[in-house]
Amino acid sequence: MSTVSRRPALTPRQLTRTDERLSFVYLERCTVHRDANAITAQDAEGTTHIPSATIGTLLLGPGTRVTHQAMSVLGETGAAVCWVGEHGVRYYASGRALSRSSALMEAQARQWTNPRTRLTVARGMYRLRFPEEDPAGLTRHELLGREGRRVKDCYRAQAARTGVPWRGRRYTPGDFTSGDAVNQAITAAAQCMYGIAHAVVTSLGCSPALGFVHSGHELSFVLDVADLYKTEIGIPLAFDVAAQDEEDVGPRTRRALRDRINETSLLNRCVDDIKRLLLPEATGSSDPGGDRDVVTLQSDHGHQVASGINHDGPEDYGDELW
């Protein structure tokens, strides 16, 4: 497998396809600058060069400083830039999306605005989480009931598997230490998954707010996506960590989840799942919407016409771009 240092440098216009990029690069306690078409990460140990066109998402952790020139080349190559907590746990802010196309955002909006398709996507999310069940025909209330039952069953099964006592989910917002060790681990794992899901949603150009299961919050879709992997990855890992030791549960959970995400290529899977849910007709395409840097104008009957020209009358008045 090739490493970052061995990948050839590219010009900003020789963009690497989304599926060929690194899923994310995490940096902390360094200064991020630009050297030609690469970004550099300088710390006490020296300077590391990273070809900017090979980055999908750059996660900037604590202690990072980034220069104007570095942000300029990252913007030209379409890399998403997210400011996060230590080890990518909490999501604070982001730059532009990786995709130049609005295809996924428009698809998300179309699916969300129609109550029927919104329910279809919600059923699709349930099917991804519990593939052995068929949610076709289930109402929203029935979906919520089944999801709640499956999560309770997951808690009990993991408690039996690990021998960790389980007395129910206990979490007080703002008071991480109020719960026992396993509840702290579950909370830490959930926070990690929210940060990862937010980074992926933003990098794809989707709206974090337009959720299909969750609603009424600026991160509704982020919560939807993070929950796809709750019973498969987050909860079992939390019980594993709590079973090992009750000390420093939060940091150990975050490190363990980071390793599990890398081992399972979860970011790539997350991208594929979002595309499959929002653009089911494009399943099989490696990059629906693509990185096309194309602007069109909306005409009648859903038609798109070329931008940059004057559409008044039969004459072509040439380039009208400012």
C-alpha positions in Angstrom: 0.0 0.0 0.0 1.4 3.4 -0.9 2.2 5.9 1.7 1.5 9.7 1.6 5.2 10.5 1.1 5.4 8.2 -2.0 2.4 9.6 -3.8 3.4 11.9 -6.7 2.7 15.6 -6.3 -0.2 16.9 -8.5 -1.2 20.3 -9.7 -4.5 21.6 -8.3 -6.2 20.8 -11.6 -5.0 17.2 -11.7 -7.4 16.3 -9.0 -7.4 12.8 -7.6 -10.9 11.1 -7.7 -12.7 10.9 -4.4 -12.4 7.1 -4.2 -8.7 7.3 -4.7 -7.9 9.8 -1.9 -6.9 9.3 1.6 -10.1 9.1 3.7 -8.7 11.7 6.2 -5.4 13.0 7.6 -5.3 14.1 11.3 -2.8 16.6 12.4 -2.3 18.2 15.9 0.3 20.5 17.6 1.9 21.7 14.4 1.9 24.6 11.9 0.3 23.8 8.5 1.8 25.7 5.6 2.2 25.3 1.8 5.2 24.2 -0.3 4.3 24.3 -4.0 1.2 22.0 -4.4 1.8 20.2 -1.1 0.9 21.2 2.4 3.5 20.9 5.1 3.1 20.0 8.8 5.9 21.5 10.9 6.4 20.5 14.5 9.3 20.0 16.9 10.4 16.8 15.1 10.6 18.4 11.6 8.5 19.0 8.5 6.3 16.5 6.7 5.1 17.1 3.1 1.6 15.9 2.1 0.4 16.1 -1.5 -2.7 18.2 -1.2 -4.6 16.5 -4.0 -4.5 13.1 -2.2 -6.4 14.4 0.8 -10.1 13.7 1.2 -10.6 15.4 4.6 -7.9 17.2 6.7 -8.7 17.1 10.4 -7.0 19.8 12.4 -6.7 18.9 16.1 -5.6 20.9 19.1 -2.5 23.1 18.8 -2.6 23.5 15.0 -2.1 26.7 13.1 -2.9 26.9 9.4 -1.7 29.6 7.0 -3.6 31.4 4.3 -1.5 29.7 1.6 -2.2 26.3 2.9 -6.0 26.9 2.9 -5.7 28.3 -0.6 -4.2 25.1 -2.1 -6.6 22.9 -0.1 -9.5 24.8 -1.5 -8.1 24.5 -5.0 -7.8 20.7 -4.7 -11.3 20.3 -3.1 -10.1 18.9 0.2 -12.5 19.4 3.1 -10.9 21.0 6.2 -12.4 20.3 9.6 -11.4 21.7 13.0 -11.8 18.9 15.6 -11.0 17.9 19.2 -8.2 15.6 20.2 -8.0 12.5 18.0 -10.9 13.8 16.0 -13.4 13.3 18.7 -15.4 16.6 18.7 -16.3 18.5 15.6 -16.0 22.3 15.8 -16.0 23.8 12.3 -15.2 23.1 8.7 -14.2 24.6 5.4 -15.7 23.8 2.0 -16.9 20.4 0.9 -14.8 18.0 -1.1 -17.3 17.6 -3.9 -17.8 20.4 -6.4 -21.1 18.9 -7.4 -24.3 19.7 -5.6 -25.8 16.3 -6.7 -25.9 14.8 -3.2 -27.2 18.0 -1.5 -30.0 18.3 -4.1 -30.8 14.6 -3.8 -31.0 14.9 0.0 -33.3 17.9 -0.3 -35.6 16.1 -2.8 -35.8 13.0 -0.6 -36.4 15.1 2.6 -39.1 17.4 1.3 -41.4 14.5 0.2 -42.9 12.8 3.2 -43.1 9.5 1.3 -39.4 9.4 0.2 -38.3 10.7 3.6 -39.9 7.6 5.1 -38.3 5.4 2.4 -34.9 6.7 3.4 -35.6 6.1 7.1 -36.6 2.5 6.3 -33.4 2.2 4.3 -31.4 3.4 7.3 -33.1 0.8 9.4 -32.3 -1.9 6.8 -28.6 -0.9 6.9 -28.5 -1.3 10.7 -30.5 -4.5 10.9 -30.3 -6.3 7.5 -32.0 -9.4 8.7 -35.3 -7.5 9.2 -37.5 -6.1 6.4 -38.9 -2.6 7.4 -41.1 -2.3 4.3 -44.5 -1.2 5.3 -43.5 -0.1 8.8 -44.7 3.3 10.0 -42.4 5.7 11.7 -43.7 4.8 15.1 -43.1 1.1 14.4 -39.6 1.8 13.2 -38.8 3.7 16.4 -40.2 1.0 18.5 -38.2 -1.7 16.7 -35.0 0.3 16.8 -35.4 0.9 20.6 -36.0 -2.8 21.2 -33.0 -3.8 19.1 -30.7 -1.3 21.0 -31.9 -2.7 24.3 -31.2 -6.2 23.1 -27.7 -5.1 22.0 -27.0 -3.7 25.5 -28.1 -6.9 27.2 -26.2 -9.1 24.7 -22.9 -7.1 25.2 -23.3 -7.2 28.9 -23.7 -11.0 28.8 -20.7 -11.3 26.4 -18.3 -9.2 28.5 -19.6 -9.8 32.0 -20.0 -6.0 32.6 -23.0 -5.3 34.9 -25.7 -3.4 33.0 -28.3 -1.3 34.9 -29.6 0.7 32.0 -28.5 3.7 30.0 -27.5 6.6 32.3 -26.2 9.9 30.9 -26.5 13.5 32.3 -25.7 16.1 29.6 -22.7 18.1 30.7 -21.7 15.6 33.4 -19.7 12.9 31.8 -18.6 11.3 35.1 -22.2 10.9 36.5 -22.5 7.5 34.8 -20.7 4.2 35.6 -17.8 3.1 33.5 -19.7 1.4 30.7 -22.1 4.4 30.4 -19.1 6.7 30.1 -17.6 4.5 27.4 -20.9 4.5 25.5 -21.0 8.3 25.7 -17.4 8.7 24.6 -18.0 6.3 21.6 -21.1 8.2 20.6 -19.3 11.5 20.7 -16.5 10.0 18.5 -19.0 8.7 16.0 -20.8 12.1 15.8 -17.5 13.8 15.0 -16.6 11.3 12.3 -20.1 11.4 10.8 -20.1 15.2 10.8 -16.8 15.3 8.9 -18.0 12.9 6.3 -21.4 14.6 5.8 -19.8 17.9 5.4 -17.0 16.7 3.1 -19.7 15.2 0.7 -21.5 18.5 0.6 -24.7 17.3 2.3 -26.7 19.3 4.8 -26.1 18.2 8.4 -29.5 19.5 9.4 -31.9 17.6 7.0 -32.4 14.3 8.9 -34.6 11.4 8.0 -35.0 9.9 11.5 -33.9 12.8 13.7 -35.4 16.2 13.2 -35.4 19.7 14.5 -31.6 20.0 15.2 -28.8 21.5 13.1 -27.1 18.1 13.2 -30.1 15.8 12.5 -28.5 14.1 9.5 -25.2 13.7 11.4 -27.1 11.8 14.2 -28.8 9.7 11.5 -25.5 8.6 10.0 -23.7 8.0 13.3 -26.5 5.8 14.5 -26.0 3.5 11.5 -23.0 2.0 13.2 -24.1 2.2 16.9 -25.0 -1.4 17.5 -22.3 -2.9 15.3 -19.3 -0.9 16.3 -19.9 1.7 19.1 -21.8 -0.2 21.8 -19.7 -3.5 21.5 -16.5 -1.5 21.7 -17.7 0.5 24.7 -18.4 -2.7 26.6 -15.0 -4.1 25.6 -13.2 -1.1 27.0 -15.3 -1.0 30.2 -14.6 -4.7 30.8 -10.8 -4.1 30.6 -10.6 -1.4 33.3 -12.8 1.3 34.8 -10.0 3.9 34.8 -9.6 6.5 32.1 -12.6 5.1 30.2 -13.1 8.1 28.0 -9.6 8.4 26.5 -9.2 4.6 26.1 -12.6 4.4 24.3 -11.6 7.2 21.9 -8.3 5.6 21.1 -9.9 2.1 20.6 -12.6 3.5 18.4 -10.1 5.4 16.3 -8.2 2.1 15.7 -11.5 0.2 14.9 -12.5 2.9 12.4 -9.2 2.5 10.6 -9.3 -1.3 10.7 -12.9 -1.5 9.2 -12.4 1.4 6.7 -15.5 2.9 8.3 -15.1 6.3 6.5 -15.2 4.7 3.1 -18.3 2.7 4.1 -19.9 5.8 5.5 -19.5 7.6 2.2 -20.9 4.6 0.3 -23.9 4.3 2.6 -24.8 8.0 2.3 -24.6 7.8 -1.5 -26.7 4.7 -1.6 -29.4 6.2 0.6 -29.6 9.5 -1.2 -29.0 8.4 -4.7 -30.2 4.8 -5.0 -30.5 5.1 -8.8 -26.7 5.8 -9.0 -25.7 2.7 -7.0 -22.7 1.2 -8.7 -21.2 4.5 -9.7 -18.0 5.2 -7.9 -18.6 8.9 -7.7 -22.2 10.0 -8.2 -22.3 13.7 -8.8 -18.5 13.6 -9.3 -16.0 16.4 -8.8 -17.3 18.2 -11.9 -16.7 21.9 -11.7 -19.8 22.8 -13.8 -22.4 25.5 -13.2 -25.7 25.2 -15.0 -28.9 27.3 -15.0 -32.4 25.9 -14.2 -34.9 26.0 -17.0 -38.4 24.7 -17.4 -39.6 21.1 -16.8 -36.4 20.3 -14.8 -34.1 21.0 -17.7 -30.6 22.4 -17.1 -29.0 24.8 -19.6 -25.5 26.2 -19.9 -24.4 29.1 -17.8 -22.1 31.9 -18.9 -24.1 32.9 -21.9 -27.1 35.3 -22.5 -30.3 33.3 -23.1 -32.3 36.3 -24.3 -33.3 35.7 -27.9 -31.8 33.5 -30.7 -28.4 35.4 -30.8 -25.6 34.1 -28.7 -24.2 37.1 -27.0 -21.1 35.3 -25.8 -19.6 35.1 -22.4 -21.6 36.9 -19.8 -19.6 35.7 -16.8 -18.4 38.6 -14.6 
